[in-house]
Amino acid sequence: MRVYGYLRASTNEQDASRAKNELEEFAARNNLTIAYWFIEHESGASLKRPELFRLIEIAQPGGILLVEQVDRISRLVSMLGPSRQYQ
């Protein structure tokens, strides 16, 4: 079982690594070792997300993805409207 960390900020001026220590502490408390970090500066509403797509390509079944919060992965779901989210 591999553990991946994913960190994203919308712009280069924001610190994508701001949650790294928190995720490392969570992993340590749960006896997990993060195998690889994916860090990028792209809007969550954009499909231009090379690190996210690299993560999807590399991740294996049974792996664990650690993120600060779900919207760090994508905000595209919110475009569907409240009645269509999380179905």
C-alpha positions as CSV (number, residue, x, y, z in Angstrom):
1,M,0.0,0.0,0.0
2,R,1.5,3.3,-1.1
3,V,0.7,6.6,0.4
4,Y,0.7,9.8,-1.7
5,G,0.5,13.4,-0.6
6,Y,-1.1,16.0,-2.8
7,L,-0.7,19.7,-2.2
8,R,-2.2,22.4,-4.4
9,A,-2.5,26.2,-4.4
10,S,-4.4,28.2,-7.0
11,T,-1.5,30.7,-7.7
12,N,2.3,30.9,-7.5
13,E,1.8,33.6,-4.8
14,Q,0.1,31.1,-2.5
15,D,2.0,28.4,-0.6
16,A,1.1,25.0,-1.9
17,S,3.3,23.4,0.8
18,R,1.4,25.1,3.7
19,A,-0.3,21.8,4.8
20,K,2.7,19.6,4.3
21,N,3.7,19.5,8.0
22,E,0.2,18.7,9.0
23,L,-0.1,15.8,6.6
24,E,3.3,14.5,7.6
25,E,2.2,14.6,11.3
26,F,-1.0,12.8,10.4
27,A,0.9,10.1,8.5
28,A,3.3,9.7,11.4
29,R,0.5,9.3,14.0
30,N,-1.1,6.7,11.8
31,N,2.2,4.8,11.1
32,L,2.1,5.8,7.4
33,T,5.1,6.7,5.2
34,I,4.4,9.1,2.4
35,A,6.0,7.6,-0.7
36,Y,5.8,10.7,-2.9
37,W,4.5,14.3,-2.9
38,F,2.6,15.9,-5.7
39,I,2.7,19.7,-5.5
40,E,1.3,22.2,-7.9
41,H,0.1,25.7,-8.4
42,E,-3.0,25.5,-10.5
43,S,-6.7,26.5,-10.0
44,G,-8.9,23.7,-8.7
45,A,-11.4,24.6,-11.4
46,S,-8.8,24.0,-14.2
47,L,-8.2,20.8,-16.1
48,K,-4.6,22.0,-16.5
49,R,-3.3,20.0,-13.6
50,P,-0.2,18.0,-14.6
51,E,0.6,16.8,-11.1
52,L,-2.9,15.6,-10.4
53,F,-2.9,13.7,-13.7
54,R,0.5,12.3,-12.9
55,L,-0.8,11.1,-9.5
56,I,-3.7,9.4,-11.1
57,E,-1.4,7.7,-13.6
58,I,1.0,6.5,-10.9
59,A,-1.5,5.6,-8.1
60,Q,-2.2,1.9,-7.5
61,P,-5.3,0.2,-6.2
62,G,-5.4,0.2,-2.5
63,G,-3.2,3.3,-2.2
64,I,-3.9,6.2,0.2
65,L,-4.1,9.8,-0.9
66,L,-3.5,12.4,1.7
67,V,-4.9,15.9,1.0
68,E,-5.5,19.0,3.2
69,Q,-9.2,19.0,2.2
70,V,-11.2,17.5,-0.7
71,D,-11.4,20.8,-2.7
72,R,-7.6,20.6,-3.1
73,I,-8.1,17.8,-5.5
74,S,-10.8,19.5,-7.6
75,R,-13.5,22.1,-7.6
76,L,-15.0,20.9,-10.8
77,V,-17.8,19.0,-9.0
78,S,-19.1,22.4,-7.7
79,M,-19.8,23.3,-11.3
80,L,-22.5,20.6,-11.4
81,G,-24.6,22.5,-8.8
82,P,-25.7,21.3,-5.3
83,S,-28.2,18.7,-6.4
84,R,-25.6,16.8,-8.5
85,Q,-22.7,16.8,-6.1
86,Y,-21.3,13.7,-4.4
87,Q,-23.6,11.2,-6.2
